[in-house]
Amino acid sequence: MGLLLCGNCGTCKTTLMEKLNKEGHQAVYIGDSYSDTCPAEHADHVFARDVLYEYCLENSIPATPFNDFREIIEQLQA
């Protein structure tokens, strides 16, 4: 697919998020690491833990903490 925007990650997740936003989709992002920080800034809602959750707190990005995917599924179905 060749998605490289800034070179920080092998596949540019931010490019994928921007594509979803451009197409008018509600973009939910789930992550936990450094490579998830950029795309989280383009999400409508972020579920985060570990490094990503700390990044979201430090950068005023609203994020919902999670421990496992079951919690995320329950919140999305509510």
C-alpha positions in Angstrom: 0.0 0.0 0.0 3.0 2.3 0.5 1.6 4.5 3.2 4.5 6.6 4.6 3.8 10.1 5.8 6.5 11.0 8.3 8.6 7.9 8.4 8.1 7.3 12.1 6.3 4.0 11.5 6.3 1.3 8.8 2.6 1.9 7.8 1.3 5.4 8.4 -1.8 4.9 10.5 -2.5 8.6 10.4 -3.0 8.4 6.6 -5.6 5.7 7.2 -7.4 7.8 9.8 -7.4 10.8 7.6 -8.9 8.7 4.8 -11.7 7.5 7.1 -12.4 11.1 8.2 -12.4 12.4 4.7 -15.0 9.7 3.7 -17.2 10.9 6.7 -16.8 7.8 8.8 -16.8 7.9 12.6 -13.3 6.9 13.5 -12.6 5.0 16.7 -8.9 4.3 17.5 -7.6 1.7 19.8 -4.0 1.6 20.8 -1.3 1.4 23.5 2.1 2.4 22.1 4.2 5.2 20.6 3.2 4.3 17.0 -0.4 5.0 18.0 0.1 8.6 19.1 -0.2 10.3 15.7 -3.4 8.5 14.5 -5.0 9.1 17.9 -5.0 12.8 17.2 -7.3 12.2 14.2 -9.8 9.9 15.8 -13.3 10.8 16.9 -12.9 8.6 19.9 -9.7 6.9 21.4 -9.5 3.9 23.6 -6.0 3.9 25.0 -3.7 2.2 27.5 0.0 2.3 28.5 2.1 4.8 26.4 -0.8 6.0 24.3 -3.0 6.8 27.4 -0.2 8.8 29.0 0.3 10.7 25.7 -3.4 11.5 25.4 -3.4 12.8 29.0 -0.3 15.0 28.4 -1.8 16.4 25.1 -5.4 16.9 26.2 -6.7 14.2 23.8 -9.9 12.7 25.2 -9.3 9.0 25.7 -11.1 6.1 27.4 -8.7 3.8 29.3 -9.2 0.0 28.8 -7.7 -3.2 30.0 -9.1 -5.6 27.4 -11.2 -5.5 24.2 -14.3 -6.8 26.0 -14.6 -3.5 27.7 -14.3 -1.6 24.4 -17.0 -3.8 22.8 -19.3 -3.2 25.8 -18.9 0.6 25.6 -19.4 0.7 21.8 -22.6 -1.4 22.2 -24.0 0.8 25.0 
